[in-house]
């Protein structure tokens, strides 16, 4: 029998979290009853969401928008169930951050959010919450698990969590979690580094994936210019500034090359200014954020995909591009080498090295047979290891095996454990 699960995300639905929506829908097709909660509202107004996203938003609890009445109800219910436990968890939330007053203040907000989450889960008779990312949303689940008789688990992506393990209470989350899904072996290794060996058996490797039937190759339409595509938020970690510098090198070599940047973010003004300073604005298009139902058209109208990131988990956009037999260039960091074996199913370069990046792009432009071989091998890699349906089957089995225990009695009675 499939367990009933709450899914908690920092923001749902969101363009950058489309893979979570796909995962939820795929689990439901397998008979799982998944209820979704989000700390924040969706990243776009309702009229900008896809039909699937609107349906999800209508059924999702938005914790920060729950309203004063619901917050007061949750606080009173928690206190009435056990005043001693209430103050104990209050102390636990404060103690997570030691003497850091700013962090302690945030944890008090997370405590209130945890009470709203727990009250909602009690109303739906849910005993387990699964969280994507080991960031503040997971802190909410951690605190909720301390007083509400519920269990929590996480899917950890990295690398943000690995840069400040204390601020994210990573060791404590691994210790308290029932189990942890790691999207890569690299991710698992980083959690092993910060946790005690007795907790390593909690760490399951559960890769993400894409639908290769949706992201399928089509006959390639060649253009007079070599068209590059980069999809991702415009933030420092994605390394788009290095890509613009590499593009400048190619333009200086009198190559006919163009770049489309799909995504938005705080670095957009800086990147636009850099393109102007490098005199390559004619070669660069800033397309902005794009819904998932429109992203495939961008892949269809590009010759190569480039993601020059400084920090990543295992990027889903790379899987999408590889599934469409696009030759891909990315960086030799974190979990990406588990997805791409350089010179076999893509090209990996050193992060920050615009010279080598430009040379890799030039290689693809000058060698169509190499580009075609890398693209074909890339799709085979996705079919073998990053097929969404296969990997959700793996995740479903993890949930079934890890959550085979009966629901805790105190939760069913509406009392704090």
Steps between C-alpha positions, in 0.01 A plus 500: 500500500634842406555744787322835523754782496517875539748676271648826629687742271628852553306622195253293300428515215810679370680507167824387661318219685312348205674167563323481838161539335591224254606277789176560691284427196701186419460369857127563485481298177649214703222521755668720762282754678715814506387823669711807429597790726716798414661756725454774238251581226578399138761705321245632247138615509236240417452620142870435431495142628451198278175305537676233707660763722166675559342171604785436742486852642127468568560187708812619685526642851700826493633528851605866503158594363303279737349799682508612862205281595668183384827599668324565833310173471824310441673669795210433736465140387869436555500664845179327610628158396808529722621827657822329608572381147409845364766672708746217441474543124516879543835447671608251233428752221699768679782259579552400138687824436688531828581862583423635153210735577410562136487128423303436818240756392463321167459169679210642698328577170579146388344374825174678422507364146566153640190526717287599199646209304436254782142623550431461127651150499287399798190621318590275206615211721850506354793367698796562269630808321762490227698818424695597192827677589660500845448875535251695720199293387678195639560693824122547523451125456776425752335718765155357423632148545613588853152562637229374267555125487594514133802379309689684231736418216690711249623502145834679514635661185792719600724676472366799699438287806859374494652849512354581842413177675462668840254767385288233334533261798592231251641248747193538724265453206674181392493375859129569546376408151351158442692483173666729247487481121821622335478600134858387431788305646678832546207623709509183710873544559448853631233381744728218612768761570278691745314210664594211724556159334204349687272723292649417159252219442228768483658648187339368183618611155191601303585687177264744336383450144311629199238362265691395186173466307431870552861610457559301185724584206367635173674555165747781550444833325834660419553876501761734355622555857591258778226541760581448867243457775539539876203438733516597865443775752716805441705468816872487569505124556395430140812663355326683214759780517770247403282392208474860380878529517536179299250634248709817469804288412302323226372827359856633498589198284229619255277201565129528432369398839205600718390431856154485652479525878173359635428595859487801723658610823695767685804477268308606190601872512863406556498251213333747265760763593780247443363413156500870412853547633621203292315634194311173447141616556418414137588139579314464832129464570357522851177300473395526867329229701307245294230257609566130461236471227707735281857401581520221240479751215825659620677165490368440149648827377854455632808314382672445835418534868746667738480512881824649640401473866720554804263309729228245419334183613431296186321746268169384357539742208809306394294180505232667287752619242676162491167321454445714189841393366648845538878502548559638849786686661517545876752515783692233685340562840294323770262238354522603133771243413250231604274624221759586234813305418707752311565429133247214512157649568594866538795727573610611846732794556644661810269749664604862439718413197351707218787409262436125522126561490538697176718223355235238585229706328725545196561124488127432480452764233788371288428127545135412432577129522645545849197706603265234364686219678497682833130577461409138418705367791347762729148380427607141562642607838170662596300196388721273707548701819282813507165384366235656724269198504779258593637729768157568651456123520821497705375786719163328548676186621704708745180651641330160526792331672588789730143587601366154567438567871141580613387859560588630847202478734545847657462664159176316430364623831588860413742533788868589505738209551 
